[in-house]
Amino acid sequence: MFKYYKHDQFGTTIVAALLISILVAAGIFSIYGWHPLAVLAISILIVCIFLFHSLRVEINQGIIKCQFGIGLIKKVFELEEIVDVQAVSNKWYYGWGIRLTPHGWLYNVSGLQAVEITLASGKKYRIGTDEPDRLAAAIRDNSIRK
């Protein structure tokens, strides 16, 4: 039986890092003078906050959709392609955002917990979450081939 799942995680780590970067850049530029490149740099950091301030994971209609921030950046997985799922912990140096790790692509906004999915093709992906057991169970209930 299909089970609907939806969870939003606020990107505390990413937002804090970007805000600190904006403040440091603004401080440096206020001391040494403003330049068009300074305005561009701060503007890019502000755009990054909107793009990566949260991660929504939704399971619905045969897919898992991972959507960052305002929704311009997303990744979709077909549930029927998933052959394995498990809750995992990431190393701190894997970072946040969209990263290639030794365990495949990682989609994460905060924290070290994730769910690793393995596709029928053998490719692995990690979806960051602050509720890994619940997400893994929802994926397992909806996708794993019996």
C-alpha positions in Angstrom: 0.0 0.0 0.0 1.3 3.4 -1.0 2.3 5.8 1.9 2.6 9.5 1.3 5.6 11.2 2.9 6.7 14.9 3.0 9.3 16.6 5.2 11.0 20.0 5.2 14.4 20.4 6.8 15.7 23.9 7.4 19.3 24.3 6.3 20.8 25.7 9.6 24.3 24.9 8.6 24.1 26.3 5.1 22.2 29.5 6.1 24.6 30.2 9.0 27.7 29.7 6.8 26.2 32.0 4.1 25.2 34.7 6.5 28.6 34.7 8.1 30.2 34.9 4.7 28.0 37.9 3.8 28.9 39.7 7.0 32.6 39.0 6.6 32.5 40.2 3.0 30.5 43.3 3.8 33.0 44.1 6.6 36.0 43.7 4.3 34.4 45.7 1.6 33.4 48.5 4.0 37.0 48.8 5.1 38.6 48.6 1.6 35.8 50.2 -0.4 33.0 48.9 -2.4 33.5 47.6 -5.9 31.1 46.1 -8.5 32.7 42.7 -7.8 31.9 43.1 -4.1 28.3 43.7 -4.9 28.3 40.7 -7.2 29.9 38.4 -4.5 27.4 39.4 -1.8 24.5 39.1 -4.3 25.6 35.6 -5.2 25.7 34.6 -1.5 22.2 36.0 -1.0 20.9 34.1 -4.0 22.5 30.9 -2.5 20.5 31.4 0.7 17.2 31.4 -1.3 18.3 28.4 -3.4 19.6 26.2 -0.4 17.8 27.4 2.7 15.9 24.1 3.0 15.4 20.6 1.6 12.0 19.2 1.0 11.8 15.4 0.5 8.4 14.1 -0.8 7.3 10.7 -1.7 4.3 10.7 -4.0 3.0 9.1 -7.2 5.9 6.7 -7.6 8.7 9.2 -7.1 10.9 10.7 -4.5 11.4 14.4 -5.1 14.2 16.3 -3.3 13.7 20.0 -3.7 16.1 22.7 -2.4 15.0 26.1 -1.2 12.5 27.9 -3.5 12.4 24.8 -5.8 14.7 25.7 -8.7 17.1 22.9 -7.8 15.6 19.4 -7.5 16.3 15.7 -8.0 13.7 13.1 -8.7 14.1 9.3 -8.2 11.7 6.7 -9.5 10.6 4.4 -6.6 10.5 1.4 -8.8 14.3 1.8 -9.5 15.3 1.6 -5.8 16.6 -1.8 -4.7 18.0 -0.9 -1.3 17.7 1.8 1.3 19.4 2.4 4.6 19.9 5.2 7.2 23.5 6.3 7.3 25.8 8.9 8.8 27.9 11.2 6.6 31.4 12.3 7.5 31.6 16.0 8.4 33.9 16.7 5.5 31.3 15.5 2.9 29.9 19.0 3.4 26.4 20.3 2.5 24.6 21.2 -0.6 25.0 18.9 -3.6 28.2 17.0 -3.4 29.9 13.9 -4.9 31.1 11.6 -2.1 32.7 8.2 -2.0 29.1 6.9 -1.6 27.6 8.7 -4.6 25.9 12.0 -4.8 24.8 13.7 -1.6 21.8 16.2 -1.3 22.0 17.8 2.1 21.3 21.1 3.9 22.2 20.4 7.5 23.5 17.8 9.8 25.2 14.5 9.2 22.3 12.0 9.0 21.1 10.7 5.6 19.4 7.9 3.8 21.4 6.1 1.2 19.4 4.6 -1.7 20.8 2.1 -4.2 19.2 2.0 -7.7 18.9 -1.0 -9.9 21.7 0.4 -12.0 24.0 0.2 -9.0 24.3 4.0 -8.5 24.0 5.2 -5.0 22.6 8.5 -3.7 22.4 10.0 -0.2 19.5 12.3 0.9 20.2 14.3 4.0 17.5 14.4 6.6 17.0 15.0 10.3 14.7 11.9 10.4 16.6 9.2 8.6 14.7 6.2 10.1 11.3 7.6 9.1 12.4 8.5 5.6 14.1 5.1 5.1 10.9 3.3 6.3 8.8 5.4 3.9 11.0 4.6 1.0 11.2 0.9 2.0 7.4 0.7 2.3 6.9 2.2 -1.2 9.7 0.9 -3.3 11.8 -2.1 -2.4 11.2 -4.9 -4.8 10.0 -8.0 -2.9 
